[in-house]
Amino acid sequence: MKVTLVKLCALFALSGICIFPMAKAQEPDVTVLPDNGFIPLGLSANGEVVIGQMDASGISTPQIWSRSRGFEKITDVTRDAPVSVEVVSADGTVVAGRMKDSEDMMPDRLFVWTARKGAKILPPFSQYRDERIDALLGITPDGKTVYFSSHQQFANRKPEAARSWSESDGYKTVSPGRQLHGTGIFAVTGDGSAWMTMYRADSGESILARMVNGAVINTATLPAGFEEKASVVLTTNRDGSVVILRTRDSMVTGKNEVSSQVWDGNLRPVTLSVPEGCRKPNANVADGNGVIFGDVLCTSSSGNRRMSVRWTSTGAEDVTDWFRRSGVALPDWSNISINSVSHDGHTVLGSGDLHGELRSFIARVD
């Protein structure tokens, strides 16, 4: 299989946006994204569309990239406060994001962009001007329902809510019926059928719960000290068969380490194996087949380094070995990390060092 690197780059005189021309009718195995300020944040389930932010002249604007259309700006709204894109439908034709009022006089707003109609700013979801969107949690494969979490910033009792929006039903509140740790610690499967969240039990323990139609189906108890973590991110693959919790230690502990825990769809713990000479496995993302991508810390004569790996039913494999075995080569890259993966596991969005610079790439592996 011959690898074709897409050459940089055709420049639009009006937009200043860098796009890739197709060198051949056959799609390349590896596409290197340009060093033009674009920060990739996610990949559609079909592996065709990348969502992210374009940083230029101190202004960050949401954009998407695809092989067929290059870069597309999501919205022309001019605001001083952040406007970000966060979720993308399975086929990449619908994306959703949020925008803040520059003077904090209005609640955060959602917007939805479609390839056919462009961007649509949705009406406010709350009557309270201090209502803030914590995160967009997911979007259904058809792009018709968006899930997000919010809280009221200055309320005496800080209410937290998980919500949804659709063209047919408008805004709806999804209540787990328990006090949440925080709506940022919340995830939804790609079809919206199941929620993953955390709550505090009457005993004081931190509980991870899988919920369907508002009912708790499965639970797992989190280890003591969870509340002291500086940051927590909960994610699932598209069908919820793999649940990943990533945490970062608080700086007051003298550490700044990232660690992870993994469960299957029934919230049974999953143990990640490590190659010989390595330790500290960290999971990052998973595809629809249950293959998990992450890294391990390995020790050699030259010192410690983190190695990007993928975990399958047969154990851990170096991602660079997987690329090489599949006929995809990244000869000048080092410190590779896989940040997003398509549902079928054949397309990955990654980053790494290329000639001493941090760059991003998309690789197709058949």
Secondary structure per residue as TSV (DSSP state, phi and psi in degrees):
chain	resnum	aa	ss	phi	psi
A	1	M	-	360.0	122.4
A	2	K	-	-87.8	133.9
A	3	V	-	-93.3	130.5
A	4	T	-	-118.8	118.4
A	5	L	B	-87.1	128.5
A	6	V	-	-70.8	130.2
A	7	K	-	-79.2	144.2
A	8	L	S	-88.4	134.7
A	9	C	-	-171.3	147.5
A	10	A	E	-85.8	137.7
A	11	L	E	-117.4	123.9
A	12	F	-	-78.0	128.7
A	13	A	T	-65.7	-35.0
A	14	L	T	-83.8	-44.5
A	15	S	T	-90.1	-22.0
A	16	G	-	67.9	21.7
A	17	I	-	-100.2	134.6
A	18	C	E	-93.3	124.9
A	19	I	E	-125.2	163.6
A	20	F	-	-103.9	123.7
A	21	P	-	-77.8	151.7
A	22	M	-	-78.8	122.4
A	23	A	S	-74.3	-31.2
A	24	K	S	-141.0	166.3
A	25	A	S	-65.2	-33.2
A	26	Q	S	-81.3	135.8
A	27	E	-	-69.2	145.4
A	28	P	-	-71.3	158.1
A	29	D	S	-77.9	-32.7
A	30	V	E	-129.9	131.5
A	31	T	E	-118.5	122.4
A	32	V	E	-93.5	119.9
A	33	L	-	-72.2	145.6
A	34	P	-	-70.2	154.9
A	35	D	S	-88.8	67.8
A	36	N	S	-122.6	19.7
A	37	G	S	95.4	-0.8
A	38	F	E	-80.8	126.9
A	39	I	E	-110.2	105.1
A	40	P	E	-71.4	138.4
A	41	L	E	-120.4	-19.8
A	42	G	E	-170.7	167.0
A	43	L	E	-130.0	137.2
A	44	S	-	-65.7	158.1
A	45	A	T	-62.3	-27.6
A	46	N	T	-87.3	-0.6
A	47	G	S	77.0	13.0
A	48	E	-	-99.6	-23.3
A	49	V	E	-128.0	134.8
A	50	V	E	-109.5	131.4
A	51	I	E	-103.9	150.7
A	52	G	E	-178.6	-170.0
A	53	Q	E	-119.2	137.4
A	54	M	E	-101.3	113.4
A	55	D	E	-97.8	119.5
A	56	A	E	-149.4	129.7
A	57	S	T	55.0	36.8
A	58	G	T	77.9	5.5
A	59	I	E	-115.9	132.0
A	60	S	E	-108.5	122.8
A	61	T	E	-122.5	141.1
A	62	P	E	-73.2	135.0
A	63	Q	E	-143.4	163.0
A	64	I	E	-125.6	158.1
A	65	W	E	-133.0	139.5
A	66	S	E	-143.0	157.3
A	67	R	T	-64.1	-35.6
A	68	S	T	-77.5	-30.1
A	69	R	T	-121.9	-3.7
A	70	G	E	68.5	-144.4
A	71	F	E	-86.7	141.8
A	72	E	E	-134.6	128.9
A	73	K	E	-76.7	133.2
A	74	I	-	-77.6	-42.1
A	75	T	-	-143.5	147.0
A	76	D	-	-97.3	7.7
A	77	V	-	-62.3	128.0
A	78	T	-	-100.7	114.7
A	79	R	-	-141.7	150.0
A	80	D	S	-80.2	-29.2
A	81	A	S	-85.0	163.6
A	82	P	-	-63.0	140.7
A	83	V	E	-125.7	121.4
A	84	S	E	-134.8	149.2
A	85	V	E	-105.3	138.2
A	86	E	E	-132.9	-26.8
A	87	V	E	-135.9	153.8
A	88	V	E	-138.9	142.1
A	89	S	-	-68.9	169.0
A	90	A	T	-59.4	-38.4
A	91	D	T	-95.2	2.5
A	92	G	S	78.3	7.3
A	93	T	S	-90.8	-10.7
A	94	V	E	-132.6	130.6
A	95	V	E	-129.5	157.4
A	96	A	E	-138.6	151.9
A	97	G	E	-154.9	-166.5
A	98	R	E	-138.7	158.5
A	99	M	E	-141.7	146.5
A	100	K	-	-106.0	153.1
A	101	D	-	-77.6	132.5
A	102	S	T	-62.0	-25.6
A	103	E	T	-110.4	11.4
A	104	D	S	54.8	33.5
A	105	M	-	-98.3	-6.9
A	106	M	S	-134.3	155.2
A	107	P	-	-65.9	157.9
A	108	D	-	-57.8	152.9
A	109	R	E	-120.7	149.7
A	110	L	E	-95.5	152.1
A	111	F	E	-135.7	150.8
A	112	V	E	-125.4	132.0
A	113	W	E	-117.0	134.6
A	114	T	E	-124.0	151.1
A	115	A	T	-62.2	-25.7
A	116	R	T	-89.7	-36.8
A	117	K	T	-112.8	-9.2
A	118	G	E	80.7	-156.2
A	119	A	E	-89.6	141.7
A	120	K	E	-130.4	119.1
A	121	I	E	-83.8	123.9
A	122	L	-	-81.9	154.6
A	123	P	-	-64.7	160.1
A	124	P	-	-56.9	144.4
A	125	F	S	-92.2	-4.6
A	126	S	-	-145.0	154.4
A	127	Q	S	-86.0	-9.3
A	128	Y	-	-94.3	128.2
A	129	R	T	-72.3	-16.4
A	130	D	T	-95.5	15.2
A	131	E	E	-76.5	124.8
A	132	R	E	-118.3	140.2
A	133	I	E	-86.8	122.2
A	134	D	E	-78.4	-45.0
A	135	A	E	-166.5	152.1
A	136	L	E	-87.4	126.6
A	137	L	E	-91.5	-27.5
A	138	G	E	170.5	175.0
A	139	I	E	-146.2	140.7
A	140	T	-	-67.3	156.5
A	141	P	T	-53.9	-33.8
A	142	D	T	-84.6	-2.7
A	143	G	S	76.4	9.1
A	144	K	-	-88.2	-18.8
A	145	T	E	-129.7	130.2
A	146	V	E	-113.2	136.7
A	147	Y	E	-112.0	138.6
A	148	F	E	-150.4	166.6
A	149	S	E	-123.2	153.2
A	150	S	E	-151.0	165.1
A	151	H	E	-150.0	161.4
A	152	Q	E	-95.7	117.7
A	153	Q	T	-64.9	-42.3
A	154	F	T	-110.8	14.7
A	155	A	-	-71.1	146.6
A	156	N	S	-60.7	-43.7
A	157	R	S	-107.0	111.3
A	158	K	-	-70.9	96.0
A	159	P	-	-74.4	139.3
A	160	E	E	-122.0	139.5
A	161	A	E	-143.3	146.4
A	162	A	E	-105.3	133.6
A	163	R	E	-132.8	167.0
A	164	S	E	-137.5	157.6
A	165	W	E	-135.8	138.5
A	166	S	E	-144.7	157.9
A	167	E	T	-61.6	-35.3
A	168	S	T	-81.7	-37.6
A	169	D	T	-108.5	-7.8
A	170	G	E	68.7	-145.2
A	171	Y	E	-87.3	139.5
A	172	K	E	-137.8	146.4
A	173	T	E	-100.4	130.3
A	174	V	E	-106.1	113.1
A	175	S	-	-108.0	120.9
A	176	P	-	-70.3	-13.6
A	177	G	S	79.3	12.5
A	178	R	S	-138.8	160.8
A	179	Q	-	-72.5	118.8
A	180	L	B	-82.1	154.9
A	181	H	S	-68.1	-32.1
A	182	G	-	165.3	141.7
A	183	T	T	-74.7	-11.2
A	184	G	T	-69.7	-21.7
A	185	I	S	-95.3	70.9
A	186	F	E	-156.2	141.6
A	187	A	E	-146.5	154.9
A	188	V	E	-133.1	141.7
A	189	T	-	-68.7	161.9
A	190	G	T	-60.2	-28.4
A	191	D	T	-96.1	2.3
A	192	G	S	74.8	8.1
A	193	S	S	-80.3	-22.5
A	194	A	-	-139.8	146.5
A	195	W	E	-116.0	144.4
A	196	M	E	-115.7	127.0
A	197	T	E	-149.1	176.8
A	198	M	E	-130.6	143.2
A	199	Y	E	-144.3	165.2
A	200	R	E	-96.2	123.0
A	201	A	-	-73.8	164.2
A	202	D	T	-58.9	-27.4
A	203	S	T	-77.2	-8.3
A	204	G	S	96.7	-7.4
A	205	E	-	-75.1	152.0
A	206	S	E	-89.3	127.1
A	207	I	E	-117.4	131.8
A	208	L	E	-94.4	130.3
A	209	A	E	-130.1	142.4
A	210	R	E	-103.3	126.7
A	211	M	E	-123.3	140.0
A	212	V	E	-130.8	124.7
A	213	N	T	53.9	38.4
A	214	G	T	82.0	-3.8
A	215	A	E	-105.0	138.1
A	216	V	E	-74.4	120.6
A	217	I	E	-98.8	-45.0
A	218	N	E	-137.5	151.9
A	219	T	E	-138.0	158.3
A	220	A	E	-143.7	139.2
A	221	T	E	-87.8	129.8
A	222	L	-	-86.9	153.0
A	223	P	-	-67.9	157.2
A	224	A	T	-61.5	147.6
A	225	G	T	93.6	-2.3
A	226	F	G	-58.7	-38.3
A	227	E	G	-67.2	-17.7
A	228	E	G	-88.4	-1.8
A	229	K	-	-68.5	145.9
A	230	A	S	-73.2	-36.0
A	231	S	E	-149.0	149.7
A	232	V	E	-139.0	132.0
A	233	V	E	-130.1	126.6
A	234	L	E	-111.9	126.2
A	235	T	E	-136.4	161.2
A	236	T	E	-135.1	161.5
A	237	N	-	-75.2	179.3
A	238	R	T	-64.0	-34.6
A	239	D	T	-98.9	4.2
A	240	G	S	77.3	13.3
A	241	S	S	-80.2	-13.1
A	242	V	E	-131.5	128.7
A	243	V	E	-118.9	127.4
A	244	I	E	-123.3	129.4
A	245	L	E	-115.3	117.6
A	246	R	E	-109.8	131.0
A	247	T	E	-128.9	154.0
A	248	R	E	-124.6	134.4
A	249	D	-	-66.1	151.9
A	250	S	-	-72.2	144.7
A	251	M	G	-63.0	-25.6
A	252	V	G	-68.6	-16.3
A	253	T	G	-83.1	-5.2
A	254	G	T	83.4	4.8
A	255	K	-	-123.6	161.8
A	256	N	-	-143.3	45.0
A	257	E	-	-92.4	143.4
A	258	V	E	-97.0	134.7
A	259	S	E	-137.6	168.4
A	260	S	E	-145.4	158.2
A	261	Q	E	-130.0	148.2
A	262	V	E	-130.6	140.0
A	263	W	E	-131.6	160.3
A	264	D	E	-86.0	-175.0
A	265	G	T	-63.7	-20.9
A	266	N	T	-96.2	11.7
A	267	L	-	62.4	34.8
A	268	R	-	-91.0	134.3
A	269	P	B	-59.5	141.6
A	270	V	-	-113.2	125.4
A	271	T	-	-94.4	126.2
A	272	L	-	-94.4	122.4
A	273	S	-	-74.7	160.8
A	274	V	-	-130.2	143.2
A	275	P	-	-63.4	161.0
A	276	E	T	-60.3	135.7
A	277	G	T	84.9	6.2
A	278	C	E	-122.8	164.2
A	279	R	E	-157.2	-178.7
A	280	K	E	52.3	65.4
A	281	P	E	-71.1	136.1
A	282	N	E	-126.2	122.8
A	283	A	E	-87.2	147.5
A	284	N	E	-122.4	-58.3
A	285	V	E	-142.3	166.7
A	286	A	E	-143.0	148.2
A	287	D	-	-93.3	-177.5
A	288	G	T	-72.3	-10.2
A	289	N	T	-94.6	2.8
A	290	G	S	85.4	7.0
A	291	V	-	-77.6	129.4
A	292	I	E	-109.4	135.4
A	293	F	E	-110.4	140.5
A	294	G	E	-173.9	-145.4
A	295	D	E	-151.8	166.0
A	296	V	E	-134.1	157.0
A	297	L	E	-96.8	120.0
A	298	C	E	-116.5	146.9
A	299	T	E	-113.9	131.9
A	300	S	E	-139.0	-176.9
A	301	S	T	-63.6	-23.7
A	302	S	T	-90.5	-0.2
A	303	G	E	117.5	-165.4
A	304	N	E	-91.3	144.4
A	305	R	E	-151.0	152.0
A	306	R	E	-91.5	132.4
A	307	M	E	-113.3	130.0
A	308	S	E	-75.9	129.6
A	309	V	E	-134.5	163.4
A	310	R	E	-126.7	135.2
A	311	W	E	-103.3	123.8
A	312	T	E	-118.3	-173.5
A	313	S	T	-65.3	-17.1
A	314	T	T	-97.8	-1.0
A	315	G	E	121.9	-162.3
A	316	A	E	-92.5	141.4
A	317	E	E	-134.8	135.2
A	318	D	E	-59.5	128.9
A	319	V	H	-60.7	-37.7
A	320	T	H	-64.9	-34.2
A	321	D	H	-66.9	-38.5
A	322	W	H	-62.5	-46.0
A	323	F	H	-57.5	-49.9
A	324	R	H	-62.1	-44.0
A	325	R	H	-64.0	-28.7
A	326	S	T	-91.8	1.1
A	327	G	T	86.5	13.6
A	328	V	-	-106.9	124.0
A	329	A	-	-116.4	137.3
A	330	L	-	-128.1	70.6
A	331	P	T	-66.0	-27.8
A	332	D	T	-102.8	10.9
A	333	W	E	-100.9	151.2
A	334	S	E	-144.2	166.3
A	335	N	E	51.9	47.3
A	336	I	E	-74.0	141.1
A	337	S	E	-134.0	137.1
A	338	I	E	-98.1	120.5
A	339	N	E	-105.3	-24.0
A	340	S	E	-151.2	154.5
A	341	V	E	-144.8	144.4
A	342	S	-	-69.7	164.3
A	343	H	T	-61.2	-36.8
A	344	D	T	-84.3	-5.0
A	345	G	S	80.2	4.7
A	346	H	S	-93.6	-10.2
A	347	T	E	-128.1	130.1
A	348	V	E	-125.6	146.6
A	349	L	E	-107.0	119.5
A	350	G	E	-133.7	176.7
A	351	S	E	-144.3	165.1
A	352	G	E	175.6	-176.7
A	353	D	E	-91.5	124.6
A	354	L	E	-121.5	108.3
A	355	H	T	53.7	40.5
A	356	G	T	85.2	1.4
A	357	E	E	-116.8	142.9
A	358	L	E	-76.3	120.1
A	359	R	E	-133.2	164.3
A	360	S	E	-118.5	153.5
A	361	F	E	-147.3	159.5
A	362	I	E	-119.5	129.6
A	363	A	E	-123.8	134.2
A	364	R	E	-101.9	126.9
A	365	V	-	-124.2	113.6
A	366	D	-	-95.6	360.0
